[in-house]
Structure formats: structure tokens, C-alpha cells
């Protein structure tokens, strides 16, 4: 018996067990890459929407940001369950909603700047802001 056959026979008689870290099937290689969940972007969009308080526009940004956070958290669980298309869709929706929420932030800032310029300066803007606060209090 050759030396190679002897080693092979010893190897097989030891009852070789594969470790869980080794790829034993082709399923591991056919998995698509996990999409980015965009959770950080969703959180930043939501927090910035909370900071810019300009009426209904910022409220819309907060709502969209919260929905984006929900979609972001679904990416990992859907990917773990094998729903790769669902994970990609959730990541896509989270990114779109986050960007729209950031757009509402930009719109809020533009509205503030326009109201300051058209409304007679920062003093007039602050007076109207105080009146609005007193009205809702």
C-alpha cells in the first residue's frame, strides 16, 4: 500500500467531521450580498426633521423618517430569513424615504429663509413665531 493510500485510510478512519465554518454546499456561494440597511441615514433624517420645526413640512419629514427606520430594521431580518428580494426592497424604500425626509428639511430651511426675507426680517419672523406659540398655548 502506498504512503498516500495509508494516509487517506487513516484520515477516513478518524471519522472526519467538517467544522461549521467550512462551506459544504453551494448554497453559501449562491447567496446575494446583504444590502445596506440605511439605518444611520434614516435616523439622521428623523432627528434633523425634529430639529427643523416649520409646521407641517417638518411633521411630514418626521413621519417619513420613522417609516424609513422601520424599513431599515426589516432589512436584516428579511435577509436572515432568505427573503433576499424583500431585503433589497426594504433597503430601497428606506433610502428613498430618508432622502425625501431630508428633502423636507431643505424645504423647511428654504421656507424659513423666504419668510424672513419677505416678512420684514428676523424681528418680524420672531414676533410671528411668538404669536404662533401663544396661540397654541
N, C-alpha and C positions, 0 to 999 in steps of 0.2 A: 504494500500500500504506500502510495506516495505521501510525502510530507504534507502537501496541500489537502489531500483527502482526509488525512488524520486530523488536521486542524479543523476542517469542516465538520467532521463527525463529532469532535469534541464540542464544537460550537453548538451544534444541533442538540446534543445530548444534555446540555446545560439548561435547556428549556428557555431559550432566549425570549424575553418579553420586551416589546417596544415601550419606550417611555412615552408619556402623553405629549411630550414636546416634539415628537417626530411626526411628520406628515405621512400617514399610512395610506391615504386615499387621495384622489384627485379633486375632491370637493373643496379642500382647503385652498387649492390653487384657482378654482373657478369663481371664488367669491369676489365680488367687486369691492373696490376700496370704499371705506365708510366715508360718506360725505361730511363736510364740515357742518357742525350744527348751528353756527352763527349765534350762539348764546350770548357771547360778550357784546356783539353788535346789538342784539335785542335789548339787553339790559341797559346799555349806554343810551339807546334811543328812548327807552322808557323814562330813565332818570332825567335826561335832558328835556323831555317833554313835560315832566313835572316841574322843572325849574322855570321854563318859559311859560308864564301864566298870561295868556292873552285870549281869554274867553273860550269859545267852542273849538277853536283850532287846536289849542294845546290839549283839550279834553279828548279830541279825536286822536291825537298823537299818543296819548297815554293808553287809550283803549287798543290802538293798533300795536303798541309796544308790548302790552300784556299778552295779546293774542300771539305775537311773534315769539315771546318767551315760551308759551305753551307748545308751539310748533317746534321750537328749538329743543325742548326737552323730549319730544317724541322721537327725534332722530335716532338716538342711541338705542332706545328700547325696540323700535321697529327693525333696526339693523340686527340687533341681537336675536330677534325672533325669525330672521330670514326674510323679512319683507323689505327687500332692497329698493324696490320701486317706491314703496311708501316712505322709506327713509329719505330718498332723493327728493320726493315731492315735499315732504315736511321741511327739509333744508331749504328748498327753493322758496316755499311760502314764507318761511321765517326771514329769509334775506329780503324778499320783496316787501313784506310788511315793515321790517325795520327801516328800510330805505324810505318808504312812504312816511313813516313816523318822523324820520329825520327831515324829510321834505316839509312836514307840518311845522317843525321847529324853525326852519328857514323862513317859511311863510309867516310865522308869528313874529319873527325878528323884523321882517320887511314891514309888516303891519304896524309894529311899534314905531319904526323909523318914520314911516309915512304919517302916522298920526302925530308924531312930534313935529314934523316939518309943517304939515298942513294946519295943525291945530293951534299954532302960535307958540311953539317952543316947549321946552321941558316943564316950565312952570304951569302952563295950561294943561299939559298932559298929567302932571302930578295932581292938580286940582280935580280933574275929571276922574282920576283914579281914586282919590279920597272920597269923592261923591258917590262913586260906584260902591266903594266899601261900606259907606254909611247907609246906602240904600239897602244892601243885602244884610246888614247887621241888625 
